[in-house]
Amino acid sequence: MTSDPTLSGAFVTLRRRSVRDVSTEHPNAVAYRATADAFRSGDQETLAALLDPDVVWHVPVLGEVRGRDHLIEWLGDLLSGGFWLTEHDVFGNDEHLCALSVMGAKRGETDVQTRVVSVFHFREGKQLERWIYPEDPVAWEQILPL
């Protein structure tokens, strides 16, 4: 352990910045979190309100999931197949958002999971487009119901 006050001060500053203050979170980050919560609870009405009618998700292995109704149906299939997600961090601006997550599914007696980076394009507070980048492509293929 060092007694250098400069390093100690830098650590304290980094620790303070790592704490999320929801009251100052960008509205698109708040909208993403509401969307994730609606997904987890199976609230299709809230999902529909937070997704642009022309939404497109770029999903590795599957390709594109186009349109709000199709996406909500697909998300319902995921949820019923044991899929889960947790957010590590979410940050964004007026047009884009990045979510760092862990996604997985129960497969037999095992939870298969991988860390995922998702990049979003938002329009008027709604998800317009999402690109999903899993860290472990083999785990990702096991997670998705094909």
N, C-alpha and C positions, 0 to 999 in steps of 0.2 A: 504494500500500500504506500502511496506517495504522500508526502507532506507538502507538496507544491500547491500553494493556494490558487494558482491559475488553473491547474487541472481540476482541482476540487470545485472551483467556481463554475467551470465549464460543465461539469457533471450535474451540478445543481440546476443550471440553466436548461440543459437537455432534459432532465427529469421533469421540470415544470412544463416544458413545451409538449411533452408526450401525453399529458392529461388532456382529454377531450372535453371541451366546453360546448355543450349542445346549444347553448343560447347564442353562440357566435358561429355556429356551423352554417355553411352555405345552404340556401333553400333547396338546391338540387340534392345535396347530401341528405337533408331531412326527408325529401321525397323518396330517395333510394331506400333509406331505412324503413320508411312506411311501406314501401313496396315489398321489401323482404319480410317484414312483419306480417303483411297481408298474405303473402305466399305461405309462410309457416302456419298461419291459422286457417288457411283455406278460404279466405275472404275474397271471393271473386269480384264482388262489387267494388271494393276498394282497389283491387288490382286494375280493373277496367278504367277507373278514374285516373290512375297514375301512369297508364300506358297510352302512347299516341296510337290512334287507330291504324296507322301505317308502320308500326314498330317492326323492326327486323333484328333478330338475334343471330349472330354468327357463332355456331356451336361446333366445336371440334368433333369430328367423327360423323355428326349428323348433317352438317351443312347449315343452311339458313332456315330459321323458323320465322315466317312472315305473317304479319297481321295480328291484331290484338286478340281476336277470338281464337285463332289457332294457337297462339302463344299461351293463353290462359288454359286452353284444353290440354296442351302439352305439359304445362306446369302442374296441372292436376294429376296427370299420369305420373310425373316425377314424384310428387308428394305421396301418392298412394303406393309407389314402389320403394318407399323407405328413404328417399332422398332428404338430406338435411344440409343446412349451411349456417355458418356463423361468420360474423364480420370481425376482422382484425382492425381495419381502419378504412375510412371513407373520406375522400376529399375531392373538391371540385370547384368549378366556377360557373358562369352563366350558360356555357355551352357544353362543357365536358365534365365528366366525373370519373374517378378511379376508385374501385372498391377492392381491397385486399381481403380475401375470404379463405375459409376452409370449407370445402364442400365434400360430401360423402354420402354413403348409403350403407344400410345394413345388408350384408350378403351372407346368408347363413348365420353363423354365430360370430361373424367378424364385421367390424366397421371398416369399409374401404374408404380412404380419404386422400385428398390432395389439396395443397394450397393453390389458390387461383387468383389471378389478376384479371379483373374485368374493367374494360374501358367503355364508357357510355357517351353517347351524344344525346343531349337533352334539347327539347324545343318547348318553350312556354311551360316549363316545369314538369314536362312529361318525358318518359323514356322514349326516344326515337330509334336508337340503335345501340346494340351491345356487342362487343367482341370479347370472347372468353378465352383466356390463356391459362390452361392448367399446367402446373409444374411437372406433374407425373402423368404422361399420356397413357401409360398402361393402366394405372389406377383409374384414370378418367373413363376409359373404355369399360371398366368393370362397374363403375358407378352408374352409367347411363343404361336405362332399360332399352335394349335394342329390339 
